[in-house]
Amino acid sequence: MPSLNLISKRLKQLSEIPDKKETIFLEDVRKEFRQDLQHFIFGETLMIKDGKPVIGKNLYKNWLLKIKTKGFDNDI
C-alpha cells in the first residue's frame, strides 16, 4: 500500500494537470486513478480530439473535488 506522503504527492500532481495542459486526455491521468475517473465521467458528453476523448476542465475539476470530499470509488 502506498504511503500517505506518496498519495498526497500524486493528488497534488492530479491537481496540477488542468493548469499545465490545455487539453486533458484520459491517458494524462496516472493509471491507478483512471478507473475512478472513468466511473465519474460515465454518461457525460465528451469531445474527441486526435481520436481520443477529451475531458473538459470543469468536469475534471469536479472529479478532483469529489476525490477530496468523498474519496475514490476503488482502492488506490
C-alpha positions in Angstrom: 0.0 0.0 0.0 1.4 3.4 -0.9 2.5 5.7 1.9 0.3 8.8 2.7 3.2 11.0 1.5 3.2 9.3 -1.9 -0.6 9.5 -2.2 -0.5 13.2 -1.2 2.2 13.9 -3.9 0.1 12.1 -6.6 -3.0 14.0 -5.7 -1.0 17.2 -6.0 0.1 16.1 -9.4 -3.6 15.4 -10.4 -4.5 19.0 -9.3 -1.7 20.5 -11.5 -2.9 18.8 -14.7 -5.5 21.5 -15.7 -3.0 24.3 -15.2 -0.3 22.6 -17.3 -2.4 21.2 -20.1 -4.9 22.9 -22.4 -6.5 19.5 -23.4 -6.9 16.8 -20.8 -7.0 13.2 -22.1 -7.7 10.1 -20.0 -4.1 9.0 -20.5 -2.8 12.2 -18.8 -4.1 10.7 -15.5 -2.0 8.1 -13.8 -3.1 4.5 -14.5 -4.2 3.9 -10.9 -6.6 6.8 -11.0 -8.2 6.2 -14.4 -10.8 3.8 -13.3 -12.2 6.2 -10.8 -12.3 9.0 -13.4 -13.9 6.7 -15.9 -16.7 5.9 -13.5 -17.1 9.6 -12.7 -17.4 10.7 -16.3 -19.7 7.8 -17.4 -22.6 9.3 -19.3 -21.1 12.7 -19.7 -20.7 14.3 -23.2 -17.1 14.3 -24.2 -15.4 15.8 -27.2 -13.0 13.8 -29.4 -9.6 15.2 -30.4 -6.9 13.2 -32.3 -9.2 10.2 -32.0 -9.2 10.3 -28.2 -11.9 11.5 -25.8 -11.2 14.9 -24.2 -12.1 15.5 -20.6 -13.3 19.1 -20.0 -11.5 21.1 -17.4 -14.7 21.7 -15.4 -15.6 18.0 -15.4 -12.0 17.2 -14.3 -12.1 19.8 -11.5 -15.4 18.4 -10.3 -13.8 14.9 -10.2 -10.9 16.3 -8.1 -13.5 17.9 -5.8 -15.2 14.5 -5.5 -11.9 12.9 -4.6 -11.2 15.5 -1.9 -14.6 15.3 -0.3 -15.8 11.7 -0.8 -12.6 9.7 -1.8 -12.1 7.2 -4.5 -14.6 4.6 -5.8 -11.8 2.0 -5.8 -8.7 1.2 -3.8 -5.6 3.0 -4.8 
